[in-house]
Amino acid sequence: MKMNANPAAEGITREGIIKLEGVNFNKKFWAKDPTLWKQEAEHQELIKNFLGWQTVYNWTLEHIDEVLKFAEEAKKDYKYCVVMGMGGSSLAPEVFRSLFGKQSGRPELFVLDTTNPDWVGDVRAKINPAETLFIFASKSGGTVEPSSQFAYFYEEVKKAGVKNPGQNFIAITDAGTGLQTLAKKHKFRHVFTNPSDIGGRFSALSFFGIVPAAIMGVDVVKILNGAKEAAETFGPQAPVKDNAAVKLGAYMGACYANHSKDKLTILAPKEIAAFGLWAEQLVAESTGKESKGIVPVTGETLHRNFDYRDDRFFVYLSANTDDNKRVEEIADDLAERGFPLMTLHLEDKYQLGAMYLLWEIATAAAGAILAIDPFDQPNVQEAKTLTKNILAKLEAGDIPAEVTAPLLVSKDLKDEVKLDTLAQDFFSLLESNDYVAILPYLWPSKEIDEALAGLRDKILCRTKRAVLFGYGPRYLHSSGQLHKGDGNNGVFLILSADPANDIQVPGQHYTFGQLCNAQALGDFQALENKGRRVVKLHLQQPVAQAVKKLSDLF
């Protein structure tokens, strides 16, 4: 893996390496020594049980015949493949889908990590359920989003006239989960049982990433061998000067700990920009806790000679693509102006396996510098619990008025934000080196996606702040941990809307639209309970027009 850094980044990286060498990071890391991160017994037990990802490429290669055999069967029997998952179960497949695209003679892959009915309906309109393989991917087996998607698509496969609808489904899960039981009950075509000592966001090189990639026609053996070859330069005997993974982690950790630079901004050409979605979850969920957090910023509009604030540090993902020259010019400008910039060069798409491993090790190293446990997610459950409470009210016929209230403002800001002065009031909430997060529970049609990108860019240009962006409920399994676990460094704008076409969740008393809006309200309440500065708007149809009107205000 080729890596270089400008002088500012080199100096900061040396500081981080001194810190990591001081705790003997490389030796202890490969020995799975939990004292690198925490001294408390409960943390140490969890950490020891979640380090299976270090060499999971070997485990997956040992089981690759099972994967390749099934992929060949899928090639003959299906035109489409839909991954139903969230977070670590969906983001690695999304990267494979985006980087490799539709492969000739292979099923077309869709990744569905949402409860928005317009989004679900859009995928439904693009497939024939009878010719579709559905992958129910969940480490726990009980995640509400893929469970709801399964209930819907199982009925759709039945309606399409398939005699044994379970044969259009496979599962990827841990041993002993409710999903295994469900798969047996409905006679799923196959169950891929993953090692249980791997956290979701570290599972890209396990069955969760590799099975969908193989089905869509990616040479996964080449991907895994690329990771294995790279691991030789990351291992316990590798000199630190040649260890790109440790150097990236040292850079990330020292920027935060020594220089008050917490906004990790990833620059990438559009052809590989989806990698940022995966890296965002890895870094945000791993480091955003205990009032700390490295804030990953991905997908921002890149401007030449932009006046970035001094809380930024940059990683440039270079690749041999058409768009790379544009991004390279921006990266060169940043480096010349003294912003810390590290460059990682992706020689071809098959280095993706090495890139996954590199970022995973780097995040673990940064966690050691921050003295946090990178493998837990202590603040994720609260939004889920609050959503369940809202759904329970819906089942009882009691629809909370807050679900569709035009404006909700966290209790500490009741007198500070009004609808008629929204933008001015919203900007007045910003302090110090805060970031802004736009969190839409909307379907990213081309028109809506462009309108939201315009809103994000306007806020960036006006405030010069890092502007995070994540579609809900996807971000709940990604940057959501950071939002609630960091040092209250964000100002949040949640957007919800009634769907254009709602869909009933089979077997439930609520629709996808109600579930999606309950999740939006649940996260608003979770952020409010943490004392965060959060504003929630419920938009009217047509949503694209409503977003444009909102953007005009800002």
C-alpha positions, 0 to 999 in steps of 0.5 A, a space after each residue: 500500500 503506497 502512502 506518503 504525507 506532507 511535512 505537517 502530517 509527517 510531524 504529527 504522525 511521528 508524535 503518534 508513533 512515539 506514543 504507540 511505540 511507548 505502549 508496545 502497540 504492534 506486539 500487544 495488538 497482535 497478541 490481543 492484549 486488551 490493556 492497550 485500550 482499557 484496564 477495567 475487567 468488563 471492557 477487557 472481556 469484551 475487547 478479547 471477544 471482538 478481535 477475530 477480525 485481525 486475521 479473518 481473511 484467513 478464515 474466509 479463505 478457508 471457507 471460500 469453497 462454500 461461498 464460490 459454490 453458492 455464487 455459481 448457483 446464484 449466477 444460474 438462478 437469479 437476475 437480482 440480489 438484494 442485501 437487507 442489512 444495516 451498518 456493518 452488514 450493509 456498508 461493505 457490500 455497498 462499497 463493492 457494489 459501487 466500485 465494481 458495478 454490475 458484472 456481466 452474467 451475474 445478479 445485479 446487486 442492490 443494498 437496502 439499509 433503510 425503512 423509508 417506504 419510497 426507498 423500499 418501493 423503488 428497489 421493489 420496482 426494479 426487481 422481479 421478486 421471483 428472480 431475486 435472491 434476498 440476503 438477510 444479513 444481521 450479526 444479532 439477527 434481531 435488527 428491526 430494519 432487515 427484519 421488516 424488509 424480510 417480512 415485506 419481501 417474503 410476502 412479495 416472493 409469495 405473491 410472485 407465485 414462488 412455491 417455496 419462497 424461502 428458497 429465494 432467501 439466504 442468511 448471514 449471521 452469527 451462531 445461535 441467533 434468532 435469524 438462524 431459527 427464522 431461516 430454518 423455519 422458512 427453509 432458507 436456501 442457505 445460512 452462512 454462519 460468521 465467526 462471532 468474535 467480530 464486531 459488525 463494523 470490522 466484518 468487511 472481510 468476513 461472510 458479511 462483505 465477501 458473500 454479496 461480493 462473490 454473488 455479484 461476480 467480484 473475484 473475492 479470492 483476489 480481494 482476500 489475498 490482497 488483504 493477506 499480502 498487506 497484513 505481512 507489512 502490518 504484522 508484529 514483525 513489520 518495522 513501523 516505518 513500513 507499517 502503513 496501518 500503524 502510521 495512519 492510526 498514529 496520524 489520526 490519534 495524534 491529530 486529535 490528542 495533540 493538535 485539537 484536530 478532530 475532523 478527519 476529512 476524506 478526499 476521494 474521486 467519485 469512483 471510489 467515494 463510497 469507501 467513505 461511507 464504510 470508513 465513516 462508520 468504522 471511525 465514528 462508531 469506534 472512537 465517538 465515546 467518553 466525550 471524545 471522538 474523531 469526526 469523519 467527514 466524507 462526501 463533502 463538495 470539494 472546493 479549491 482554495 477553500 478556507 477550512 478551519 484549523 480543526 481539519 486534517 485530511 486523508 486523500 484516497 488516490 486512485 487510477 480513475 478519471 476523477 482523480 486529477 480533480 481531487 489531486 489538485 485540491 489535495 496538492 493545494 491543501 498540502 501546500 497551504 500547510 494542512 496536514 495531509 496523508 495520501 493512500 494510493 489504491 493501485 486497483 480496485 482489488 486492493 480494497 481488501 488491503 484497504 479495509 484491513 489497513 483502516 481497521 488496524 489504524 482505527 484500533 491504533 487511534 483508539 489506543 491513543 485516545 484510551 477508549 474501547 474501539 469495539 463497543 457502542 454504548 450509546 446506540 441502544 437508546 435510540 432503538 429503545 425510544 423508537 420501540 416505545 413510539 411503535 408501541 404507542 402506534 400499535 395502541 392507536 396512539 400516534 404521538 403528535 411529535 412524529 409529524 410536528 412541523 418543528 421540534 427543538 430540543 428542550 434546552 433550545 425552546 426559546 432560541 429556535 423559531 420556524 420563521 427565523 430558522 436558519 439564523 437561529 440554527 447558525 447561532 447555536 454553533 460554538 467553538 469547533 462544532 460540526 453540523 450534521 444533516 440527517 434526512 429520513 428521506 428517499 435519495 431520489 436524484 432530485 432529493 439527493 441533489 437538493 440535500 447536497 446543495 443544502 449541505 454545501 450552502 451551510 459549509 460555505 456559509 459557516 466554514 464548519 465541517 458538515 456531516 451528512 447521513 441518511 436515516 436510519 442508516 446513520 444510526 448504525 454509523 455516526 449515531 454513536 459519535 453524535 451521542 458519545 462525543 463532547 457535545 460538538 455537533 448541531 443536528 438537523 433531522 429531516 422527516 417526511 410523510 412518504 409519497 407511497 407508504 407500505 404496510 409492514 406485514 405482521 405489524 400494526 404499523 407501516 414502513 413510513 410510520 417506522 421510519 418517522 418513529 426512528 427519526 423521532 426516537 433519535 431526536 429524543 435520544 439526542 435531546 436526552 444527551 443534551 445535544 442541540 437538535 432541530 427536527 423538521 417534518 417536511 411536506 410533499 413533494 419532498 424535493 421541493 420542500 428541501 429546495 425551499 429549506 435550502 433557500 432559507 440557509 
